[in-house]
Amino acid sequence: MNSWIRILIYLIAAPLVGGVLAGWDRRISARMQSRRGPPIFQPFYDVMKLWSKQSLVVRRSQNFYIVFFLLMVVFTGALFFGGSDLLLVIFALTLAAIFFVLGAYKASSPYSFIGAERELIQMMAYEPMVLLTAIGMYMVTKSFAVDAIAGHPQLLVLALPGVFLGFLYTLEIKFRKSPFDLSCSHHAHQELVRGITTEFGGRTLALIEIAHWYENVFLLGWVYLFFASMPALGIGMALFVFLFVILVDNVFARLKWQTAIKSAWLAALVLGFGNILVLSLLTAKPCVAAAPAIVKPAATETAPAAAAAPAANNANEIAKRN
């Protein structure tokens, strides 16, 4: 499929799929907590109601950063599904998170300020594992291009099981789920004040929700890359990972930020770097030093000719004397 067609499908389908996944998230979480839960399409109703409300902001510039946050998240997904360089995708994703943090800092609220600081801590926690994931995929496929990685004939998870588990660990942070929902609680069961999004409302908060839908679809697409050689298995594993993240969210309580960053770095070191180290040792070719060849100088004369030369000289001297 043409890359521009994939980008167009992502731009149109990602918010729809992301909104439905958010609805299932709320419904499944409610059933795990012995509640009935809202309708599946409740996230769409919430966004439409937020869009109809008036946006009251402390500073107008905070909305400017949120708009760029949404644009950069969409741009990140477009790069990914367009088959671009994976390192460029990571850079765009980080830049989007920075715009989100700057918007919270501009609100000048103690709650949003603390939420912004925790968001930066979460970025410090998950960035090493995200980079190791890209490096591991490069070591297997010899390319950073998403198209080349998706076209690899073998399952990447077979060569990168530790990297996959480490990436799965970081998804709890990126999805803002327990035990790593430090900057912003995804649901209302954690606290009443939502941290980084406290001072946002109306259309601005609706844009944040839509950006999260785009981001969630992009992250599940990254999970699909590990199983891209078998598309049906890849889609199934992406949905399984989504359900697993919901399960962890409802089983574990929130961790302190110190524990979160230490555990994320430990997972990156043991699972990510350990897998890459083992892979590099297995694929390294032994270097055998070749023995230097001894080159003999070419003989200018053959052995019989060299032996006959003195006898010919003696015969000539005898002839001259006679």
C-alpha positions in Angstrom: 0.0 0.0 0.0 1.2 3.5 -0.8 2.6 5.4 2.1 0.4 8.4 1.5 -2.7 6.2 1.6 -1.5 4.7 4.9 -1.0 8.2 6.3 -4.5 9.3 5.1 -6.1 6.2 6.8 -4.2 7.0 10.0 -5.4 10.6 10.0 -9.0 9.6 9.6 -9.2 6.2 11.4 -6.9 6.8 14.4 -9.2 9.1 16.4 -12.1 6.8 15.7 -10.2 3.7 16.8 -8.6 5.5 19.7 -12.0 6.7 21.0 -13.5 3.2 20.8 -10.5 1.8 22.6 -10.9 4.4 25.3 -14.6 3.4 25.6 -13.7 -0.2 26.0 -11.0 0.7 28.5 -13.6 2.4 30.7 -16.1 -0.4 30.3 -13.6 -3.2 31.1 -12.2 -1.2 34.0 -15.7 -0.8 35.4 -16.5 -4.5 35.1 -13.3 -5.3 36.9 -14.4 -3.0 39.7 -18.0 -4.6 39.8 -19.6 -1.6 38.1 -21.7 -1.5 34.9 -19.6 1.3 33.3 -20.4 3.9 30.7 -21.4 3.3 27.0 -18.6 2.3 24.6 -19.0 5.7 22.8 -18.9 7.7 26.0 -15.5 9.2 25.1 -17.0 10.7 21.9 -19.9 12.2 23.9 -17.4 13.7 26.4 -15.3 15.3 23.6 -18.3 16.7 21.9 -19.6 18.2 25.2 -16.1 19.7 25.9 -16.0 21.2 22.4 -19.3 23.0 23.1 -18.0 24.5 26.3 -16.3 27.8 26.7 -12.5 27.6 27.2 -11.4 29.6 30.2 -7.6 29.8 30.5 -5.1 31.6 32.7 -2.9 32.5 29.7 -3.7 32.3 26.1 -0.3 30.9 25.3 -1.1 27.6 27.1 -3.6 26.8 24.3 -0.9 27.5 21.7 1.3 24.7 23.2 -1.6 22.3 23.3 -2.4 22.8 19.7 1.2 22.1 18.8 1.1 19.1 21.1 -1.8 17.6 19.0 -0.1 18.5 15.7 3.2 16.9 16.8 1.4 13.7 18.0 -0.4 13.5 14.6 2.8 14.2 12.8 4.5 11.4 14.8 1.9 8.8 13.8 2.0 10.0 10.2 5.8 9.5 10.1 5.4 6.0 11.6 2.6 4.7 9.4 4.2 6.4 6.4 7.2 4.2 6.8 9.7 6.9 7.8 12.9 6.7 10.0 12.2 5.3 13.5 14.6 7.6 15.1 12.8 10.6 13.6 9.6 9.2 14.9 11.0 9.0 18.5 12.3 12.6 18.2 8.9 13.9 17.1 7.2 12.0 19.9 9.5 13.5 22.5 8.9 17.0 21.0 5.2 16.5 21.3 5.6 15.6 25.0 7.7 18.7 25.6 4.9 20.9 24.1 2.5 19.3 26.5 4.8 20.0 29.5 5.3 23.7 28.4 1.5 24.1 28.2 1.1 22.9 31.8 4.0 25.2 32.9 2.3 28.2 31.3 -0.9 27.6 33.4 0.9 28.9 36.5 -1.0 26.4 38.7 0.7 24.4 41.5 -1.2 21.3 40.4 -0.3 21.6 36.7 3.2 22.6 37.7 3.7 19.4 39.7 2.1 17.4 36.9 4.5 18.9 34.4 7.5 18.0 36.5 6.2 14.4 36.9 5.6 14.2 33.1 9.3 15.1 32.6 10.2 12.4 35.1 8.2 9.9 33.1 9.9 11.0 29.9 13.3 10.3 31.6 12.0 6.9 32.6 10.7 5.6 29.3 13.1 7.3 26.8 16.0 4.9 27.3 13.8 1.8 26.6 12.2 3.5 23.6 15.7 4.1 22.1 16.8 0.6 22.9 13.7 -0.7 21.1 14.7 1.1 17.9 18.3 0.0 18.2 17.2 -3.6 18.7 15.0 -3.5 15.6 17.9 -2.0 13.6 20.2 -4.9 14.7 17.8 -7.4 13.4 16.6 -5.7 10.2 19.7 -3.6 9.4 17.5 -0.5 8.9 15.7 2.2 10.9 13.0 2.6 8.2 9.6 1.5 9.5 8.8 0.0 6.0 11.9 -2.1 6.1 11.2 -3.3 9.7 7.6 -4.2 8.9 8.7 -6.0 5.8 11.2 -8.2 7.7 10.4 -11.9 6.8 10.7 -13.2 10.4 9.0 -12.3 13.7 11.1 -9.7 15.5 9.9 -10.8 18.9 11.8 -14.1 18.4 15.1 -12.2 18.3 14.0 -9.4 20.7 12.0 -11.0 23.5 13.7 -8.9 26.2 13.2 -5.7 24.2 9.5 -6.5 23.7 9.0 -7.0 27.4 10.9 -3.8 28.2 8.8 -1.9 25.7 5.6 -3.4 27.2 6.8 -2.1 30.6 7.1 1.4 29.2 3.7 1.3 27.6 2.2 1.5 31.2 4.0 4.9 31.4 3.0 6.1 27.9 -0.7 5.1 28.4 -0.7 6.9 31.7 -1.8 3.8 33.6 -1.2 2.5 37.1 1.3 2.1 38.6 2.9 4.9 36.5 0.0 7.4 36.2 2.1 10.0 37.9 1.5 13.2 35.9 -2.1 12.7 35.0 -4.6 10.0 36.2 -6.2 8.3 33.3 -9.4 7.6 35.2 -11.0 9.3 38.2 -10.3 6.4 40.6 -6.9 7.9 41.6 -7.5 11.4 42.6 -9.8 14.4 42.0 -7.1 16.8 40.7 -5.7 15.5 37.4 -2.3 17.0 37.7 -1.0 18.2 34.3 -4.4 18.8 32.8 -6.0 20.5 35.8 -6.0 24.0 34.3 -7.3 22.9 30.9 -11.0 22.8 29.9 -13.4 23.1 27.1 -12.0 22.7 23.6 -8.4 22.6 24.9 -9.1 19.6 27.0 -10.9 18.0 24.0 -7.8 18.5 21.9 -5.7 16.7 24.6 -8.1 13.7 24.6 -8.0 13.5 20.8 -4.2 13.7 20.9 -4.1 10.7 23.4 -6.3 8.7 21.0 -3.8 9.3 18.2 -0.9 8.5 20.4 -2.5 5.2 21.7 -3.1 4.0 18.1 0.5 4.8 17.2 1.9 2.9 20.2 -0.2 -0.1 19.4 1.1 0.1 15.9 4.6 -0.1 17.3 3.6 -3.3 19.1 2.4 -4.6 15.8 6.0 -4.2 14.4 7.2 -7.0 16.6 4.8 -9.4 14.8 4.6 -7.7 11.4 5.6 -10.8 9.4 2.2 -12.3 10.5 -0.4 -9.5 10.2 -3.2 -11.4 11.9 -1.0 -12.3 14.8 0.3 -8.7 15.0 -3.3 -7.2 15.3 -4.2 -9.9 17.9 -1.1 -9.2 20.0 -1.7 -5.4 19.8 -5.2 -6.0 21.3 -3.9 -8.4 23.8 -1.3 -5.8 25.0 -4.1 -3.2 25.3 -6.1 -5.6 27.5 -3.0 -6.4 29.5 -2.3 -2.8 30.2 -5.9 -2.4 31.4 -5.5 -5.4 33.7 -2.3 -4.0 35.2 -4.0 -0.6 35.7 -6.7 -2.1 37.8 -4.5 -4.5 39.8 -1.6 -2.2 40.9 -1.6 1.0 42.9 0.4 4.0 42.0 4.1 4.0 42.7 6.3 6.8 43.9 8.2 8.6 41.2 11.5 7.4 42.6 10.4 3.8 42.3 8.9 4.4 38.8 12.1 5.8 37.3 14.4 3.2 39.0 12.2 0.3 37.9 12.0 1.7 34.3 15.7 2.1 34.0 16.3 -1.4 35.5 13.9 -2.9 32.9 15.8 -1.0 30.2 19.1 -2.2 31.5 18.2 -5.9 32.1 15.6 -6.5 29.4 16.6 -4.1 26.7 20.3 -3.7 26.9 20.7 -7.4 27.9 18.8 -8.6 24.9 20.8 -6.4 22.6 24.1 -7.6 24.1 23.2 -11.2 23.7 22.0 -10.5 20.1 25.3 -8.8 19.3 27.3 -11.7 20.7 25.3 -14.3 18.7 25.5 -12.5 15.4 29.2 -11.5 15.7 31.4 -13.3 13.2 34.7 -14.7 14.4 37.7 -12.9 12.9 40.3 -15.3 11.6 43.7 -13.7 10.8 45.0 -14.8 7.5 48.6 -16.0 7.4 50.8 -13.7 5.3 51.6 -15.2 2.0 55.3 -15.6 1.3 56.0 -14.3 -2.2 59.1 -15.8 -3.8 60.8 -13.6 -6.3 60.4 -14.7 -9.9 63.5 -16.5 -11.2 65.1 -14.7 -14.2 66.8 -17.8 -15.4 65.9 -21.5 -15.3 68.1 -23.8 -13.4 69.5 -25.7 -16.4 70.3 -22.5 -18.3 72.1 -21.1 -15.3 74.2 -24.3 -14.9 75.1 -24.3 -18.7 76.3 -20.7 -18.8 79.8 -21.4 -17.2 80.4 -24.3 -19.6 79.6 -22.2 -22.7 82.0 -19.4 -21.6 84.8 -21.9 -21.2 84.2 -23.3 -24.7 84.4 -19.8 -26.2 87.7 -19.1 -24.5 89.3 -22.4 -25.9 88.1 -21.6 -29.4 89.8 -18.1 -29.3 93.1 -19.6 -28.1 93.2 -22.2 -31.0 
